[in-house]
Each structure stands twice: as structure tokens, then as C-alpha cells.
């Protein structure tokens, strides 16, 4: 279907955003979605990593969602994804722990250590140790998928579900001649330019390459993946690899829900609040988290 008219209007007014991305500006705190409690803390790994904890209500125990914001591919930090985490937490009843990883060559190893620490200390967050999900957006979704894969290979811990918003599943900067047609068709046209993601090359060279491109994982490990939700967007350069990864998970016997948001772009879960797809995405996320 055609690009949503309000997105096309935005790009006509801000043509530089086609390659640089859409600027995300949060509302003042008093105008953001209400939630029982938000607190900043640190995970006591080395180095210590900041986290932000979203508590939806006053309960004795909560299912947990560990969330990784967008980063090198999509403007991202704790603030840019604050509204997202508030909505997910209040709508689903999950306690959300957002991780403020740094965009460095150590982002995967740091993020894995943070996840392992949170899982091992779930009771300190009043979390249910048997009900811990993981998720993320863009490169954060890549981190989530890579963490799940490593946890399966190492047996360090087990996660119940994974949520992948418009993930990059094959860590490389290739556009022209890429096996993923969406990269050639849409790169630098609708808010994402993969060639500007300077950290991808560092990430690829210095991290554990067996994990960071999960689409290349063998079927014997994919079969052990948890129940998965994948969002893709029609005009996202990463659309094809996200959908191919979902297909490979399904072929491996994993329970997968793949939702393509036609007429939409990379980052839609943070951009254009109030649009139909924006809230539809949070409703689907809530349904998925609360499913058996």
C-alpha cells in the first residue's frame, strides 16, 4: 500500500530526515503516560550499566520484560523509548527494565552480562524468575535476539518470550546487491540509512560474530528459541531480513507471530504518536506478552 500520508507529509517538510532519521522529542514528564513508578538504577556488572525500571502497579510479583532501545541505526536512549516502556508496562502489567547500553564495540557483551544479572537477581525486582521476556527495537532487537541465542548455546539462563521491533538480523552495511531487496528499495528514503550506521562495522569486527547475525544461526539452535513476536514495516530497509528471520524460526518449529505494518517505516513504534499503527503495535505487544 502507499506510504501513510502523514509520514509522506513529514518527509516533504523535513527532507533531511529521509537519511538522518526522524527526531524524537518526548513530551514533558507530566504529559507522558501515567505509571505507578519509574526509577533509575544500575546493574552491578563491570562496568555498571544504567537501567530504568517501570513498575505498573503495586503487586507482590511481576513478569519481567528486559528492553533494549534503538541505537546506532535508530536514534535511541532511555529517554527516546521512555514513552514506549511506559505504555508496554501499563498495558501489559509487566515490570519493564530498560537497559541503557552504550553504542560501542562491547555493546553485546555488556548487554548480555546485564541480562544475565537481571535474570539471576529477578527476585530483587519482585520478578517471576520463570516469566522473563526480552525485547528491543532496531539494533536493540538485534541485541535481544543475540542474547537469546547465546543463552541457548551456553545454557546460562532461559527466557520465556522475545519481542523484536523491526530488527536487523544480519549485521552488515551492504545495500547495493544485498540479498534483502528492501535494503536496495528503501535505504535512505524513509528515515533510515544503513550506510550511516558507523558502529555496525565495529560491532561486527569486535563482538562474538556467532551471535550478532542471528539469521545465520543453524536450525538446531533456532528450534530452542522462545515464543517470538516480530514487527516489520513495509518501507523499512530491514523489512526483508526481519521477515526471513521470522520464517526461519517458524520452519524450526518456534511459535512466531509476524506482523507487517503496511504503509509504515522503521521506528514507527516511537514516531507519530496517536497514529493507528502506533497504538495497534502496543495492543499487539500486550496481547503477546499476556498469552500462554
PLY file of the C-alpha trace (Angstrom):
ply
format ascii 1.0
element vertex 292
property float x
property float y
property float z
element edge 291
property int vertex1
property int vertex2
end_header
0.00 0.00 0.00
1.16 3.62 -0.35
3.20 5.23 2.39
0.86 6.66 5.05
0.00 10.23 4.09
1.10 11.74 7.40
4.55 10.16 7.01
4.89 11.42 3.44
3.89 14.90 4.58
6.53 14.78 7.31
9.28 13.89 4.83
8.15 16.61 2.44
8.51 19.12 5.28
11.76 17.57 6.61
13.60 16.10 3.58
16.86 15.72 5.54
15.09 13.16 7.76
14.89 10.68 4.89
18.51 9.71 5.58
19.18 11.20 9.02
16.07 9.80 10.69
13.07 11.31 12.43
13.88 13.35 15.50
12.10 12.06 18.60
11.11 14.65 21.14
9.35 13.46 24.27
6.57 15.38 25.92
7.22 16.87 29.36
7.04 14.27 32.12
3.60 15.40 33.27
2.17 14.72 29.80
3.62 11.23 29.34
1.56 8.07 30.01
0.94 7.67 33.74
2.56 4.73 35.51
2.80 3.62 39.13
6.57 4.08 39.45
9.64 4.88 37.33
13.09 4.67 38.90
16.66 4.83 37.62
19.23 2.39 38.92
22.37 0.49 37.92
23.15 -3.14 37.30
26.22 -4.07 39.30
28.19 -5.62 36.48
31.62 -4.40 35.42
31.23 -1.77 34.11
28.00 -0.79 35.86
25.17 -0.26 33.35
22.31 2.19 33.98
18.78 0.83 33.83
15.32 2.35 34.17
12.64 0.32 35.93
8.94 0.73 35.10
6.53 -0.68 37.69
2.90 -0.81 36.50
1.14 -1.26 39.86
1.68 -2.30 43.44
1.94 -6.09 43.30
3.93 -8.80 45.05
5.31 -10.35 41.88
5.62 -9.30 38.26
6.53 -10.88 34.97
9.61 -9.02 33.69
10.49 -7.60 30.29
14.13 -6.61 29.67
14.08 -3.98 26.92
16.86 -2.64 24.67
16.30 0.69 22.93
17.32 1.51 19.39
20.84 2.82 18.97
23.25 3.11 16.07
20.57 2.52 13.42
17.78 4.44 15.15
18.06 7.44 17.43
17.87 5.84 20.84
18.46 6.05 24.56
16.38 5.67 27.71
14.58 8.93 27.02
13.63 8.28 23.40
12.00 5.00 24.43
10.57 6.18 27.75
7.01 6.50 26.41
7.29 3.06 24.77
8.31 1.42 28.03
5.59 3.24 29.97
2.94 2.04 27.52
4.18 -1.56 27.43
4.33 -1.72 31.22
0.96 -0.12 31.98
-0.89 -2.01 29.24
0.64 -5.45 29.86
1.22 -5.45 33.62
4.87 -6.37 33.08
7.62 -4.68 35.04
9.86 -3.33 32.28
13.60 -2.93 32.82
15.12 -0.74 30.11
18.88 -1.08 29.63
20.99 1.98 28.82
23.77 0.18 26.93
26.37 2.26 25.11
26.91 2.16 21.33
30.40 0.68 21.43
32.07 -2.46 20.21
31.26 -4.01 23.61
27.52 -3.36 23.45
26.61 -7.02 23.02
28.88 -8.39 25.75
27.75 -5.66 28.16
24.09 -6.26 27.32
24.46 -10.00 27.81
26.02 -9.51 31.24
23.22 -7.12 32.23
20.56 -9.61 31.14
22.25 -12.47 32.98
22.50 -10.35 36.14
18.83 -9.34 35.99
17.69 -12.94 35.46
19.82 -14.14 38.38
18.51 -11.33 40.62
14.89 -11.33 39.44
13.56 -11.63 42.98
15.20 -8.32 43.89
12.86 -6.69 41.36
9.87 -8.72 42.63
10.11 -10.55 39.34
8.94 -14.05 38.46
12.10 -15.91 37.56
10.18 -18.28 35.26
8.49 -15.46 33.36
11.18 -13.15 31.98
10.83 -11.85 28.43
13.27 -9.82 26.37
12.74 -7.31 23.59
14.04 -4.35 21.72
13.78 -2.02 18.76
16.08 -1.90 15.71
19.65 -2.63 16.89
18.09 -3.23 20.33
16.05 -6.02 18.77
19.27 -7.42 17.33
20.78 -7.38 20.82
17.72 -9.15 22.24
17.83 -11.90 19.60
21.59 -12.33 20.00
21.28 -12.56 23.79
18.62 -15.25 23.50
20.82 -17.18 21.08
23.87 -17.03 23.34
21.80 -18.03 26.39
20.64 -21.11 24.47
24.16 -22.07 23.41
25.67 -21.52 26.86
22.74 -22.65 28.99
23.32 -19.62 31.25
19.63 -18.78 31.63
16.24 -19.18 29.95
13.88 -16.50 28.64
10.17 -17.03 28.11
9.43 -14.74 25.14
11.17 -12.33 22.75
9.83 -9.19 21.09
11.64 -7.87 18.03
10.57 -4.50 16.64
11.94 -4.02 13.07
15.14 -5.97 13.85
18.39 -6.02 11.94
19.17 -9.73 11.81
22.20 -9.68 9.51
24.92 -7.32 10.76
26.44 -5.72 7.68
26.22 -2.39 5.84
25.54 -3.84 2.39
22.83 -2.08 0.40
23.55 -2.41 -3.32
23.46 -6.07 -4.30
22.14 -7.12 -0.90
20.20 -10.36 -0.76
17.50 -8.37 1.05
15.66 -6.43 -1.63
14.14 -4.00 0.87
17.61 -2.58 1.54
18.06 -1.53 -2.08
14.50 -0.31 -2.46
14.12 1.79 0.69
17.50 2.67 2.18
17.91 6.42 2.90
14.41 7.13 1.58
12.22 6.76 4.66
14.19 7.64 7.78
16.95 5.05 7.86
20.31 4.99 6.11
22.20 1.82 6.96
25.39 3.23 5.44
25.38 5.92 8.17
25.44 3.31 10.92
29.12 3.76 11.70
29.12 1.41 14.66
27.96 -1.63 12.68
31.45 -2.32 11.37
32.92 -2.11 14.88
30.14 -4.29 16.21
30.80 -6.87 13.52
34.58 -6.92 13.95
34.83 -6.93 17.73
31.80 -8.81 19.01
31.00 -12.50 19.08
30.02 -12.98 15.46
28.36 -16.34 16.17
25.54 -14.42 17.85
25.11 -10.95 16.36
23.70 -12.08 12.99
21.00 -14.44 14.25
19.61 -15.05 10.77
22.73 -17.16 10.10
22.07 -19.44 13.08
21.71 -23.16 12.45
18.30 -24.77 12.83
19.37 -26.85 15.84
19.60 -23.66 17.90
16.63 -21.90 16.32
14.39 -24.75 17.47
15.11 -23.77 21.08
14.09 -20.14 20.66
11.22 -18.89 22.84
7.85 -17.72 21.59
8.54 -14.71 19.37
6.82 -11.54 18.17
8.31 -9.77 15.14
7.18 -6.39 13.78
8.28 -5.24 10.34
7.37 -2.14 8.33
6.72 -2.15 4.59
9.04 0.78 3.77
11.84 -0.22 6.14
15.17 -1.29 4.57
15.28 -4.02 7.25
11.84 -5.44 6.38
13.02 -8.45 4.35
15.59 -9.76 6.82
13.16 -9.41 9.72
10.56 -11.42 7.86
13.05 -14.02 6.68
14.23 -14.49 10.28
10.62 -14.97 11.41
10.14 -17.51 8.61
13.23 -19.47 9.65
12.04 -19.53 13.25
8.67 -20.88 12.10
10.37 -23.54 9.97
12.34 -24.55 13.07
9.08 -25.12 14.96
9.07 -21.93 17.04
5.74 -20.25 17.78
6.06 -16.93 15.93
3.73 -14.04 15.31
4.91 -11.85 12.43
3.08 -8.57 11.84
3.97 -6.37 8.87
2.75 -2.80 9.21
1.92 -1.83 5.64
2.48 1.80 4.68
4.82 2.32 7.61
8.53 2.88 8.24
11.38 1.90 10.53
10.90 3.30 14.03
7.12 3.64 13.89
6.77 2.46 17.50
8.44 5.71 18.57
7.35 8.10 15.79
3.96 9.65 15.10
2.22 9.00 18.45
-1.54 8.87 18.09
-1.42 7.24 14.65
-3.40 3.99 14.24
-0.33 1.76 13.81
1.38 3.33 16.82
-1.26 2.17 19.30
-2.01 -1.02 17.37
1.60 -2.04 17.93
1.31 -1.66 21.71
-2.01 -3.52 21.76
-0.47 -6.46 19.87
2.57 -6.39 22.18
0.29 -6.52 25.22
-1.69 -9.42 23.80
1.51 -11.31 23.04
3.05 -10.78 26.48
-0.11 -11.93 28.22
-0.60 -15.01 26.04
0.25 -18.52 27.22
0 1
1 2
2 3
3 4
4 5
5 6
6 7
7 8
8 9
9 10
10 11
11 12
12 13
13 14
14 15
15 16
16 17
17 18
18 19
19 20
20 21
21 22
22 23
23 24
24 25
25 26
26 27
27 28
28 29
29 30
30 31
31 32
32 33
33 34
34 35
35 36
36 37
37 38
38 39
39 40
40 41
41 42
42 43
43 44
44 45
45 46
46 47
47 48
48 49
49 50
50 51
51 52
52 53
53 54
54 55
55 56
56 57
57 58
58 59
59 60
60 61
61 62
62 63
63 64
64 65
65 66
66 67
67 68
68 69
69 70
70 71
71 72
72 73
73 74
74 75
75 76
76 77
77 78
78 79
79 80
80 81
81 82
82 83
83 84
84 85
85 86
86 87
87 88
88 89
89 90
90 91
91 92
92 93
93 94
94 95
95 96
96 97
97 98
98 99
99 100
100 101
101 102
102 103
103 104
104 105
105 106
106 107
107 108
108 109
109 110
110 111
111 112
112 113
113 114
114 115
115 116
116 117
117 118
118 119
119 120
120 121
121 122
122 123
123 124
124 125
125 126
126 127
127 128
128 129
129 130
130 131
131 132
132 133
133 134
134 135
135 136
136 137
137 138
138 139
139 140
140 141
141 142
142 143
143 144
144 145
145 146
146 147
147 148
148 149
149 150
150 151
151 152
152 153
153 154
154 155
155 156
156 157
157 158
158 159
159 160
160 161
161 162
162 163
163 164
164 165
165 166
166 167
167 168
168 169
169 170
170 171
171 172
172 173
173 174
174 175
175 176
176 177
177 178
178 179
179 180
180 181
181 182
182 183
183 184
184 185
185 186
186 187
187 188
188 189
189 190
190 191
191 192
192 193
193 194
194 195
195 196
196 197
197 198
198 199
199 200
200 201
201 202
202 203
203 204
204 205
205 206
206 207
207 208
208 209
209 210
210 211
211 212
212 213
213 214
214 215
215 216
216 217
217 218
218 219
219 220
220 221
221 222
222 223
223 224
224 225
225 226
226 227
227 228
228 229
229 230
230 231
231 232
232 233
233 234
234 235
235 236
236 237
237 238
238 239
239 240
240 241
241 242
242 243
243 244
244 245
245 246
246 247
247 248
248 249
249 250
250 251
251 252
252 253
253 254
254 255
255 256
256 257
257 258
258 259
259 260
260 261
261 262
262 263
263 264
264 265
265 266
266 267
267 268
268 269
269 270
270 271
271 272
272 273
273 274
274 275
275 276
276 277
277 278
278 279
279 280
280 281
281 282
282 283
283 284
284 285
285 286
286 287
287 288
288 289
289 290
290 291
